[in-house]
Every structure is written in C-alpha cells, then in structure tokens.
Amino acid sequence: MVRTQISLEEDEMETAQVTAKAYGISVAEMMRRALRKEFTPDKSKPWMKFCGSIESGSATSSQDIDELVYARKD
C-alpha cells in the first residue's frame, strides 16, 4: 500500500468523516472504496473508461452524434 496525502476543503473533510463513521470505517478506507467505485472501469466494456471524459462543447451534441462521430449527417 502507498501512503499519500490529499487536501480537502473543511466541508469535504466533514462529509468524509461523517460518512466513514456511518459505515464504521476509517476515512482512508472510505476514500479507497469511493475511488474503486467511481473510477474502476467495467472490464467487459473497455470503451466505458472514456464515457463522460470528452466534451464536444456543443449543447446539441446528442442530436448531432452521427456528425460528431462519423463526420456525416444522417
């Protein structure tokens, strides 16, 4: 295990402490669980690691998906 240090806002630390206490675990364990849950991609769908990581800047990108992905309008 690697030891690290992070900086949190006071309200973030309070939330972390309250949450950890509610689960009966340390703040460190709560952070590890949160990281595993939030950032571990589904191995059966390797493309999922990119979901939400790319922004087109277009408010209508969901309607223009063919043009964005395939460079064509259908």
N, C-alpha and C positions, 0 to 999 in steps of 0.2 A: 504494500500500500504506500502511496506517495502522500506526504503531508503537504498541504498548501494553505494559503491564506487568502481570504476574499474581503472586500469592503462592501458593507451594506448600509443603506440608509437606516435610521433608527426604527422607522415603522416596518421596514422589511425584516429587521432582526427580531422585532417584537412578534411579528407574524410567524417567523420561523420558530421561535421559542414556544409560542402558544401551540402551534401545530405539532411540533415534536413532543411536547408534553402530553397533548391529547392522544397521541399514538403510543406514548410510553417509551419513546426512543430518544437518542441524543439528536442535537441539531445536525451534527455531521452525518448521522445515518439518514435523517430525513432528507438532507441535501443529496446524498448519494441516490436514494430512492427516486427523488424528483428528477434528477439528471437521467437516470436509467429510463424512467417512464417517458420523459419528454423528448429525449434525443437519441434513443436507440431505434434505428430504422428496422422495419419489418424485413427480415432476411429473405422472405419469399417474394417480396416486391422491391427489388433493389432501386428502382426508379423513385420510390416513395421518399428517399432521403432528400430529393430535390423539391418536393412539394412545399410550397409556401416560401421558397428561398429566392424566387425570381419574380421581379415585378416588371410589368411592361410599361407602367406609367399611364396606361390608358384606362379610363373609367369604364370603357365598354369592351374590355379585353375578352370577357366571357362570351360576348356576341360575335367577336371578331377572331375567334380561336383558329379557324382554318387559315385565315390570312396571316396570323401571327406564327403559327406552327409550320404551315406548308407554303407560305408566301403566295397564297391564292385565295380568291373569294369563291365560295360555292353557293 
